[in-house]
Amino acid sequence: MAFLGIMTVIFLVFLMIYTMGQGQKEREAFKAKANQKEYLEKHGFFSESRPFNYISGIPGYQQKQALFVMADNNSLKFLDKNDNMFTLPISDVNFYSIKGDLKTITEFVGGKKQGVGTTMVTEGVFGTAAAMKGNKQPLSNVKTVDERRTIINADIDGENTFVFFHKGDLYNYLLERIPQKEQSFLTMQKA
């Protein structure tokens, strides 16, 4: 009986420590989100702005980092975690586009496939349920791999420059904010 009491106390102490840790993580996440909102507002960004995975192209910016991007009526603004902000007038943006592939990969895990003959013998000896169990299909795991790049072509410091971002998230954002600069839209306008 004493053993059961000790185990109960240990379990309750463990549960209390675990719960306190979870509460601490939630408080830290809330504080980080509040700090991010304050940081964005300090630089004139919308509080709901989110970072995009920058690759290269903006002079003076470290390659391969997360940048906050905001499009307003007159400009595209890029902000890094070190308070560096680059403003690109919309009039200097020639176009933006998306290139690359969005792939779906199906991985088969486990299961086995039996031939028709083996299935018929199993069914005859052990019944239909046994044959179906023995001929189960492999489980599949479907993954989406985004190999696309968002490309912004702009005149930066008097040079025709290409700015690259990973994936299509920024492309979708730009499509909402400045659809008139999308490459296929510009092509249609010139025709």
Summary of the structure (lengths in Angstrom):
residues: 191
radius of gyration: 27.8
end to end distance: 87.1
largest distance: 87.1
contacts: 471
relative contact order: 0.13
helix: 43%
strand: 33%
